[in-house]
Every structure is written in C-alpha cells, then in structure tokens.
C-alpha cells in the first residue's frame, strides 16, 4: 500500500537511440453522473465497483473467450479496518458484460488463508494475465514465525493497531513476497506456487510486491516489481526482472525502471502498433507513465503525467479522493489502451473506478 514519502526528480535510463519518438497521448473521458450514487449506497454500477461491507482495491481485468470481462480484485473486511489489507485481503473474481461493468462477484479466487499455503497469508496486489492457454494470477502474500500460534488473533490485533504494531515492521512487512497462481480456466481451480517467484535483490531490498508482468515480442517475459530502495529511508524502487516463462525463474536486472521517484503499483503492457512497452504507476500527486522500446531501458513517456488524482463526471464535477492508486490499463488484443482502472479511498469509502481512455491521433 502507499506510504507517504518525499517526491524527488525522476532519473531513468534512456531508450534506444534509434527508436521512433513516443507519440501516445491518452484522453480520459468523464464518467456518467448517475454512477455517483455508488458513493452513497456502495452498490456497484457502471464504472464504479464497491461493496457495503468490504474495502476493494487492486483492480485487474481480462477479456475472456466468452466475450465477458473478468475482474480480479482484492477486498478485505471493513469490520477489522482498512489496514487489514496486510492480514485479511482476498482476491475476488467478478464478471461483467462490458469493460466498465457493472461487475458482479462470481467467486473468491484466492482466500486470505488456506490449506497448503505453508504459513503464508493474505492475497493482495492481484494481476491477471493470459500467456498461451494458461491464466496466471500474480499476487502477494506474507508470513511470520510469530503467527504460527494464535495466528488469526494476532493478525486481527496487528491490523487494528496498524503500522505501530511490532509484528508489522519486524515480520509481516519484510516477508511480503510475490507468488503466482495458474489455471486453465478463469474460474479456477488455481494452483499457487509453493515458494515466492522473486526475491529482492540488486536494486530493491526488504520485500518484493506490486508485480506487473508482460511478454515482449521476442518471447521474453518482463516483470516490474517494487521493493525498498537500498539506503532510501522509506523510498521505494521499481526493479526490472526477466524470465523465460511466466513462472520464472525471474532474474532482477542491474538497471531499475524508476529509482529516483517514490512510486508504486505499476501496470505494464506492450503496444504492438507503436512497438513500445508502456507502464503506469502512481506517485504522490499523479498517475504517471513510462515507456521503453526494448523492455530493458525505460524513460518518461511523452505523456509522463497521465492523470491528476481526481475523477471527472459528465456533469462537470470532479470527485476528489484522498487516495487514488493501483492504476491498471485494460488494452485490446493489440495492446491499445481502452480503460484506466484505479482504486480510490475517501474516508471509510473505498471503490474501484474505471476511466474511459481514448488515444489522440498521431
């Protein structure tokens, strides 16, 4: 989740010198004003997904062979408090006829705890992908030796206490790691990797979270993964890893994607017509975008500041959340952006929102 830090200048690697200039410009369209009723009753409507008794976060969407849109997002109980994302988050599968929704829950894909998890708990940072004939659900779990006995009671206590709880900093946060679950069907069952698929190394320390995975045109799999910046005093880095398959083995590269701007929650894709990789992220005051021609060397996109943190409606109003994070870009089959999904929080209200995207002509 987002921890406030210091906004700094962004220094990233330059792309290939012979690459064509980045021409992608995305316009964000307003939402219908009638969808604002969800803010009052927390019932899902087109463009806004919400639950009365749950916080919802981490939206990720895939268009299935059935022509429907399948969202895999996280949620956790309001009864325990917002910080129970680290202790009680689960991944829900929801389906809609249109990409903007409304989305209706189908099942819990990955529960907060379960048999065969080896002491790992929570399921957060969901990201659904399809490679070949298999679906891959990337997500984050955590653990700690202190939770072996009376684990549920300790998790509840830690969630209600928050960042100041001794187990939060000493065990739960440092043990956050990325896993992947695979299935031949979006309906599961899901087989979870028994061990984390990537460990912090080189450009990140402490934890490996916020996975974003994309396959390049040559078959290489790329992952952008967040961890603490070595010696960064609270700042986070976006590391780059590569693998020969969706499960790994993943190797963190020497060059990070972003190392001088405190960011998180990357989502990435490959735009076939432009022959470019793109990645969106959230920073303290905006949703940003990076680009690369080879997947290894990244720079600011021409539209570096994709969006301010506000939700426009067609009645001319702008809803201003306190937090607007977890950006995810839904693309068509050729990698052309269609919708920008974000998770938003204002007070005790938490919703997932889909923002229409249209590309300006080159």
Number of C-alpha atoms within 10 A of each C-alpha: 16 15 11 12 15 11 14 11 10 12 14 18 16 14 19 13 8 7 12 12 12 17 14 19 16 17 13 17 15 17 23 13 13 12 16 17 13 19 15 9 11 19 16 21 19 20 23 26 27 24 19 15 12 21 25 28 30 28 29 26 24 22 20 13 8 8 11 15 20 27 28 27 28 31 28 26 19 19 11 18 17 21 20 24 25 25 27 23 29 25 29 21 22 21 22 18 15 15 22 21 22 18 23 16 13 13 15 18 22 26 17 22 19 12 7 9 14 11 16 23 26 25 30 31 28 28 27 23 18 19 12 7 8 14 22 23 25 27 28 25 27 22 22 19 11 12 18 11 9 9 16 14 11 16 21 17 16 22 22 16 15 18 13 10 13 12 20 20 13 11 16 23 18 19 19 25 25 26 22 25 20 22 17 14 13 22 14 16 13 18 13 19 15 13 13 17 18 22 20 18 17 14 23 25 19 18 21 28 28 27 27 26 22 24 23 19 14 7 11 14 21 26 26 28 29 29 25 24 21 17 9 14 10 13 22 24 25 31 27 26 24 22 17 14 14 26 17 15 13 19 17 23 15 13 18 24 29 25 25 19 20 26 24 29 26 28 26 25 25 23 21 14 9 16 17 21 22 25 25 26 22 26 21 20 14 17 23 21 22 23 27 24 25 16 25 20 17 25 20 23 21 15 16 16 18 20 18 14 22 17 21 18 17 12 11 10 13 14 13 15 16 12 18 27 26 28 28 26 26 24 19 13 10 12 19 20 19 20 23 22 24 26 24 24 19 14 8 9 19 26 25 25 26 25 20 20 20 14 14 10 8 7
